[in-house]
Amino acid sequence: MTDFERKLYQIILNMSLYRRNPTLNDLKRKTGKTEKEIREATKNLIRNGELTWNKEKQRWIT
């Protein structure tokens, strides 16, 4: 996991603890990265099994 992926994972985890899914704008503001970089890192986290999206509950599973 890269530093950016770790940071993104931590942001998603912390916001999920408060029952709030981070929006793309939240992630862009908190990381200072572009949409493309955020999407790429998120895909890597999903591919590596670090994150899972629950379609029924509309929540990230960490």
RODRENBA-930470 format. One record per atom (N, C-alpha, C, O): residue number from 1; residue in one letter; atom name; y, z, x. Coordinates in Angstrom, 3 decimals. Atoms other than C-alpha are relative to their C-alpha. Example, Ala and Ser with C-alpha at 12.3 -4.5 7.8 and 13.67 -1.06 7.14 Angstrom:
 lolum lovo vexlum       py       pz       px
     1    a      N   -1.190    0.000    0.890
     1    a     CA   -4.500    7.800   12.300
     1    a      C    1.200    0.000    0.900
     1    a      O    1.181    0.665    1.936
     2    s      N   -1.190   -0.060   -0.820
     2    s     CA   -1.060    7.140   13.670
     2    s      C    1.090    0.730   -0.770
     2    s      O    2.198    0.899   -0.261
This chain:
 lolum lovo vexlum       py       pz       px
     1    m      N   -1.171    0.000    0.851
     1    m     CA    0.000    0.000    0.000
     1    m      C    1.242    0.000    0.903
     1    m      O    1.360    0.812    1.820
     2    t      N   -1.227    0.070   -0.796
     2    t     CA    3.370   -0.980    1.421
     2    t      C    0.967    1.107   -0.437
     2    t      O    0.750    1.764   -1.455
     3    d      N   -1.003   -1.008    0.352
     3    d     CA    6.388    1.328    1.399
     3    d      C    0.631   -0.306   -1.353
     3    d      O    0.831    0.590   -2.173
     4    f      N   -0.613    0.368    1.272
     4    f     CA    7.944   -0.624   -1.452
     4    f      C   -0.955    0.215   -1.163
     4    f      O   -0.544    0.698   -2.218
     5    e      N    0.988   -0.220    1.056
     5    e     CA    4.734   -0.542   -3.493
     5    e      C   -0.148    1.489   -0.283
     5    e      O   -0.283    1.895   -1.437
     6    r      N    0.095   -1.451    0.163
     6    r     CA    4.515    3.200   -2.902
     6    r      C    1.206    0.532   -0.778
     6    r      O    1.064    1.382   -1.656
     7    k      N   -1.217   -0.417    0.694
     7    k     CA    8.127    3.637   -4.040
     7    k      C   -0.053   -0.411   -1.467
     7    k      O    0.272    0.386   -2.347
     8    l      N    0.108    0.509    1.367
     8    l     CA    7.564    1.496   -7.139
     8    l      C   -1.017    0.816   -0.796
     8    l      O   -0.765    1.184   -1.943
     9    y      N    1.043   -0.808    0.641
     9    y     CA    4.366    3.396   -7.966
     9    y      C    0.545    1.377   -0.363
     9    y      O    0.301    1.872   -1.464
    10    q      N   -0.540   -1.340    0.233
    10    q     CA    6.182    6.727   -7.649
    10    q      C    1.030   -0.013   -1.129
    10    q      O    1.066    0.915   -1.938
    11    i      N   -0.989    0.111    1.076
    11    i     CA    9.028    5.579   -9.920
    11    i      C   -0.711   -0.134   -1.349
    11    i      O   -0.359    0.548   -2.311
    12    i      N    0.749    0.192    1.250
    12    i     CA    6.575    4.378  -12.582
    12    i      C   -0.706    1.291   -0.402
    12    i      O   -0.701    1.664   -1.575
    13    l      N    0.696   -1.256    0.269
    13    l     CA    4.571    7.602  -12.292
    13    l      C    0.966    1.051   -0.531
    13    l      O    0.682    1.692   -1.543
    14    n      N   -0.964   -1.017    0.419
    14    n     CA    7.628    9.855  -12.581
    14    n      C    0.575   -0.293   -1.376
    14    n      O    0.727    0.620   -2.189
    15    m      N   -0.553    0.330    1.316
    15    m     CA    9.076    7.983  -15.544
    15    m      C   -1.067    0.120   -1.080
    15    m      O   -0.753    0.482   -2.214
    16    s      N    1.091   -0.116    0.970
    16    s     CA    5.670    7.924  -17.268
    16    s      C   -0.265    1.452   -0.371
    16    s      O   -0.694    1.737   -1.489
    17    l      N    0.191   -1.418    0.292
    17    l     CA    5.464   11.706  -17.012
    17    l      C    0.926    0.469   -1.114
    17    l      O    0.606    1.412   -1.836
    18    y      N   -0.952   -0.339    1.055
    18    y     CA    8.482   11.860  -19.319
    18    y      C   -0.152   -0.921   -1.210
    18    y      O    0.761   -1.042   -2.027
    19    r      N    0.352    0.869    1.132
    19    r     CA    6.804    9.415  -21.768
    19    r      C    0.978   -1.164   -0.160
    19    r      O    1.279   -1.583   -1.278
    20    r      N   -0.920    1.131    0.055
    20    r     CA    9.188    6.607  -20.868
    20    r      C   -0.476   -1.063    0.973
    20    r      O   -0.646   -0.795    2.163
    21    n      N    0.369    1.104   -0.868
    21    n     CA    8.128    3.240  -19.531
    21    n      C    1.266   -0.570    0.628
    21    n      O    2.237   -0.846   -0.077
    22    p      N   -1.184    0.581   -0.634
    22    p     CA   10.575    1.913  -16.959
    22    p      C    0.148   -1.472   -0.353
    22    p      O   -0.831   -2.218   -0.360
    23    t      N   -0.267    1.405    0.266
    23    t     CA   12.203   -1.374  -17.866
    23    t      C    0.211   -0.713    1.332
    23    t      O    0.349   -0.077    2.377
    24    l      N   -0.247    0.777   -1.212
    24    l     CA   12.682   -4.161  -15.373
    24    l      C    1.377    0.338    0.562
    24    l      O    1.545    0.435    1.778
    25    n      N   -1.334   -0.366   -0.469
    25    n     CA   16.375   -3.279  -15.219
    25    n      C    0.010    1.376    0.658
    25    n      O    0.715    1.580    1.646
    26    d      N    0.124   -1.322   -0.632
    26    d     CA   15.488    0.367  -14.462
    26    d      C   -0.540   -0.150    1.419
    26    d      O   -0.014    0.441    2.363
    27    l      N    0.633    0.170   -1.306
    27    l     CA   13.257   -0.750  -11.600
    27    l      C    0.922   -0.729    0.969
    27    l      O    0.965   -0.393    2.153
    28    k      N   -0.942    0.720   -0.864
    28    k     CA   15.849   -3.184  -10.250
    28    k      C    1.096    0.944    0.491
    28    k      O    1.468    0.908    1.664
    29    r      N   -1.054   -0.943   -0.363
    29    r     CA   18.513   -0.457  -10.287
    29    r      C   -0.501    1.064    0.986
    29    r      O    0.189    1.394    1.950
    30    k      N    0.521   -1.083   -0.836
    30    k     CA   16.300    2.218   -8.709
    30    k      C   -0.505   -0.465    1.357
    30    k      O   -0.490    0.301    2.321
    31    t      N    0.554    0.477   -1.267
    31    t     CA   14.787    0.012   -6.002
    31    t      C    0.955   -0.890    0.773
    31    t      O    0.856   -0.995    1.995
    32    g      N   -0.906    0.931   -0.657
    32    g     CA   17.577   -2.453   -5.277
    32    g      C   -0.667   -1.318    0.354
    32    g      O   -0.152   -2.075    1.176
    33    k      N    0.755    1.230   -0.275
    33    k     CA   15.019   -5.277   -5.259
    33    k      C    0.173   -0.991   -1.139
    33    k      O    0.658   -0.643   -2.216
    34    t      N   -0.106    1.050    1.013
    34    t     CA   14.896   -8.555   -7.159
    34    t      C   -1.189    0.069   -0.954
    34    t      O   -2.180    0.753   -0.699
    35    e      N    1.080    0.054    0.986
    35    e     CA   12.758   -9.271  -10.207
    35    e      C   -1.275   -0.548    0.621
    35    e      O   -2.367   -0.044    0.356
    36    k      N    1.168    0.617   -0.637
    36    k     CA   10.449  -11.457   -8.133
    36    k      C   -0.725    1.000    0.896
    36    k      O   -1.954    1.072    0.870
    37    e      N    0.617   -0.984   -0.891
    37    e     CA    9.852   -8.700   -5.553
    37    e      C   -0.710    1.099   -0.794
    37    e      O   -1.794    1.547   -0.419
    38    i      N    0.591   -1.050    0.836
    38    i     CA    9.172   -6.124   -8.279
    38    i      C   -1.281   -0.506   -0.659
    38    i      O   -2.290    0.199   -0.680
    39    r      N    1.191    0.561    0.651
    39    r     CA    6.738   -8.400  -10.122
    39    r      C   -1.147   -0.183    0.991
    39    r      O   -2.302    0.088    0.665
    40    e      N    1.021    0.195   -1.029
    40    e     CA    4.888   -9.232   -6.904
    40    e      C   -0.642    1.327    0.395
    40    e      O   -1.864    1.417    0.517
    41    a      N    0.520   -1.315   -0.381
    41    a     CA    4.544   -5.566   -5.930
    41    a      C   -0.836    0.597   -1.135
    41    a      O   -1.875    1.211   -0.889
    42    t      N    0.749   -0.514    1.148
    42    t     CA    3.414   -4.636   -9.446
    42    t      C   -1.355   -0.688   -0.110
    42    t      O   -2.364   -0.033   -0.372
    43    k      N    1.270    0.732    0.033
    43    k     CA    0.760   -7.362   -9.392
    43    k      C   -0.941    0.505    1.086
    43    k      O   -2.143    0.628    0.853
    44    n      N    0.834   -0.530   -1.078
    44    n     CA   -0.482   -6.034   -6.041
    44    n      C   -0.561    1.366   -0.360
    44    n      O   -1.722    1.654   -0.067
    45    l      N    0.476   -1.325    0.412
    45    l     CA   -0.710   -2.495   -7.445
    45    l      C   -1.102   -0.122   -1.048
    45    l      O   -2.074    0.634   -1.022
    46    i      N    1.027    0.211    1.025
    46    i     CA   -2.690   -3.769  -10.429
    46    i      C   -1.273   -0.547    0.637
    46    i      O   -2.375   -0.098    0.320
    47    r      N    1.152    0.600   -0.687
    47    r     CA   -4.960   -5.886   -8.207
    47    r      C   -0.774    1.037    0.809
    47    r      O   -2.002    0.988    0.871
    48    n      N    0.644   -1.027   -0.824
    48    n     CA   -5.663   -2.885   -5.956
    48    n      C   -0.522    1.175   -0.818
    48    n      O   -1.123    2.098   -0.268
    49    g      N    0.518   -1.059    0.863
    49    g     CA   -6.477   -0.681   -8.947
    49    g      C    0.865    1.245   -0.051
    49    g      O    0.425    2.277   -0.558
    50    e      N   -0.899   -1.156    0.010
    50    e     CA   -3.499    1.649   -8.497
    50    e      C    0.649    0.194   -1.369
    50    e      O    0.886    1.326   -1.790
    51    l      N   -0.632   -0.024    1.319
    51    l     CA   -1.931    0.769  -11.878
    51    l      C   -0.838   -0.794   -0.990
    51    l      O   -1.497   -1.772   -0.637
    52    t      N    0.646    0.723    1.086
    52    t     CA   -3.372   -0.299  -15.206
    52    t      C    0.921    0.075   -1.206
    52    t      O    1.530    1.113   -1.464
    53    w      N   -0.815    0.021    1.206
    53    w     CA   -1.534   -1.342  -18.355
    53    w      C   -0.901    0.190   -1.207
    53    w      O   -1.848   -0.570   -1.406
    54    n      N    0.743   -0.254    1.226
    54    n     CA   -2.884    0.118  -21.598
    54    n      C    0.709   -0.737   -1.128
    54    n      O    1.790   -0.330   -1.553
    55    k      N   -0.636    0.832    1.028
    55    k     CA   -2.139   -2.529  -24.238
    55    k      C    0.137    0.728   -1.325
    55    k      O    1.130    0.540   -2.028
    56    e      N   -0.044   -0.703    1.276
    56    e     CA   -2.929   -0.271  -27.195
    56    e      C    1.142    1.007   -0.058
    56    e      O    1.885    1.064   -1.038
    57    k      N   -1.026   -1.043   -0.030
    57    k     CA   -0.631    2.570  -26.166
    57    k      C    1.315   -0.476    0.606
    57    k      O    2.316    0.240    0.574
    58    q      N   -1.195    0.556   -0.640
    58    q     CA    1.872    0.313  -24.362
    58    q      C    0.523    0.934    1.100
    58    q      O    1.714    1.239    1.160
    59    r      N   -0.340   -0.948   -1.075
    59    r     CA    1.819    2.640  -21.322
    59    r      C   -0.719   -0.379    1.286
    59    r      O   -1.785   -0.995    1.269
    60    w      N    0.654    0.139   -1.295
    60    w     CA    1.060    2.507  -17.623
    60    w      C   -0.977    1.139    0.190
    60    w      O   -0.687    2.281   -0.163
    61    i      N    0.983   -1.007   -0.368
    61    i     CA   -2.050    4.346  -16.510
    61    i      C   -0.036    0.042    1.509
    61    i      O   -0.329   -0.962    2.158
    62    t      N   -0.049   -0.137   -1.460
    62    t     CA   -1.741    5.684  -12.979
    62    t      C   -1.182    0.775    0.511
    62    t      O   -1.305    0.988    1.717
